[in-house]
Amino acid sequence: MTVTELGRQLRSRQISCAELIEQTLADIRKRDTFHSLITVTGEAALADARERDRELAAGQDRGPFHGIPIAYKDLFYTKGVRTTGGSLLFKDFIPSRDAEVVKRLHTAGAISIGKSNLHEIAFGITSKNPHYGFVLNPRDPKRIPGGSSGGSAALIAANFLPMALGSDTGGSIRIPASYCGITGLKPTYGRVSRDGVLPLAYSLDHVGPLGTSIEDCALAMNAMAGPGVEFNLPARAELKGIRVGVPKNFFFDRIQEEVAAAVRKSIAEMERLGAAILEIEIPDLAEANAAARIVQLSETASVYAGYTDPKMFGADVWALLEQGRMILGHEYVHAQRVRTLFRREFDALWRKIDILAAPTTPITAPLLDQDTVKIGAIEENARIASTRLVRSINFLGEPALSLPCGNDTSGMPIGLQLIGAPFSEPNLLQIAKTLMRA
């Protein structure tokens, strides 16, 4: 169920907040074979739920999230509750304060049932965590859920929760959203506070929601981003006047045929709704990806410079940290100069179009033990393939939304990625909501 549907039941007294939390926890105990959670905070959640019931009885309604169960990716500081980062380094770390977004969602009435599993230190796309268990994809447990926000996505795809928080440094919200068939929003860089969130790469980290629906993500943005902007706009009757850019290069160059077909079908639907479809040449995002990778490796190596014991890390994460330590200072500075040039090019692009429509990932979810994927006649590393269409958007800082747009022949979800100009999330969400309603 969505946030709105659950809220309707709570306000009509079909169910109490305490009953909803009890049912959610019982369902997780019974069905969660996906290793989606690292820490469950059942007692605290029930105490919060009883307080939310008392508030409703007294006529106090905190808004759409009043009494709604959610979870936080285990990077977010939660006062008195351990925050592991999916790592051995922080296995006993208990913050003395909440992250800013945790405080805001608590004020909005949301009830945390725990901390979700993730790829170790959020540095990977499989969510195969060697310390807290491999997260499995509820759509097919033989496949990865994507990462690094795999546990948050699994909780939603398994219908345990309507919304959970994730972070996105190189696609870590949008990849799991695509692979699990849910909605995920990476907001504009700086739109949502990262205060109290364990960092990975300071200039690439974004905080955002994963949800059952576009509206769930919009309501979460209303709660997290602060007053002054309404993110949950009603769906439009049509898309007349909206200029949709469809890239001639890069995004459709090397993707599975079923992914391309599903995305192009969604673009055709936008045209049917009145949108102007403009095929455009975009800047060379392969170059942006290369520069973004240098920035991420360098910044992450800086964050973890004081941790030198390889036994404290999974092999894949340690190898990436070692790569980051080898990058020279002038390479990092040059990558940031490249970023400025791309930023200017995309600022010019937004004067021609309103949104860019493309695949989220060029493939559907790989199998757990699948290190490479075949796209046509070309074999590619699964991690590189998964991040290829999303990494550059973190580099640019633009808002990007992944929403389901179909399934492949094996039944695995396909993600449509809608990208907008900086701080255009309300428009992006409204267009997506209009498309999904159609």
C-alpha positions, 0 to 999 in steps of 0.5 A: 500500500502507498503512504496515502492509502495507509493514511486513509485507513489510519484516519478512518480508524480501520486500523490503529497506528500500533496495529499497523506497526505490529502487523508490519513487524510480524510480516517482516519476521515471517517473510523477510528472507531477503536480508533487507534489515540490519537492525530492527527497532520494534519496541521503539516503533511500537512506543512511537505508534502508541503516541501517534494513536494518542495524538490522532485521538486528541485531534493532532494530525502531523500530516501524510506520514502520521503513523506510517512505517518507514526505514532508514538506510544504515548510513543515517544517524539515529539517536541511540540506535547503531548506525553500521554503514554496513561495515565492521568499522562502525558495528558498535557506533551508536550516534548521540543525535539523529540525522537532519532528515531523520528528525524531519521525518519523525516530526512529520509523524513517520515511524522507523521500524529499523535500519536497512541493509546496504552494500558495505559503506555504500560503495557498490551496486550489488548489496552483497554485504559480507558482514550483514548478509547478501540482500536478495531481490524480492522480484527474484531472490536469485538476483541482486536488488541493486545497490547500494540502497538494496535493503531499502529497495527490497523492503518496498518491493516485498511490500513491507513498507511504502517508503524508505530512505536511501543515498545515491553517490553513483546511482545507489537509489536509481539502480535498486529502484530499476532492478526492484521495480519501484520508484526512486528519486535522486534530488538535486545536489544539496536539495536534501540535507546530508547532515548526520549521514555517513559520507562516501564522496562529499561532492557526489552524495545525495539523499533521497526516497525510494517508494511504492509510488511517485506520490510516496517520493513526493510526500517524502520530499515535502517532509525532508526538503523543508517548507517553501516548495510543494513536491506533490503536485497533482497529475496533469490532464496532458503533457502539452507544452512539455519538451522531452529530450530523447538522446540520440547518443550514449543512453541507447548505444549499448542496452538490452533490446527489451530495455530499449523497447520498454523505454521507447514505449513510455516515450511514445506514451508521453508523445500521445499525451501531448509532449513534444519529443525532441531527439537531441545530441547530448554531451559525451557522458562517457567522458563525464563518467570517467571524470566522476569515477576519479572524483568518487574514488579520490573522495572515498579514499580521503574519507577512509584514509585512516583505515588501513586494515584490509581485514575490516573490509570486503575484498571488492570495497578494499580494492576500490579504496586502494584504487582511490589511493593511487589517484594523483592530485592533479587528476582529481583537480582536472576531473573537477574542471571537466565537471564545470565544463559539463555543468555549462553544457547541461545548463545550455541543454535545459534551455532547449528541453524540460526533461531528458528521458532515458533508461535507468540501467541498460540491463535488468537485475543480474544474477547474484553470482554474475560478474559480467553481462552480455549486451548484444555481442559485447560482454561488460562488467556488471558493475560498470554496466549498472552505473553507466547511465546514472553515474554522470547525473551525480557528477552534474547534480541534476535531479533524476527519477527512476520509475518502472516502465515494464518487464523483460521476458523473465519478468524482471522490472525495467526502469525509465529514468527522467532527468531534469534541470537543477531544482526541478523536482516538482515538475519532474514528479508531476510529469512522471505522475501524469505518465504513470496515470496514463 
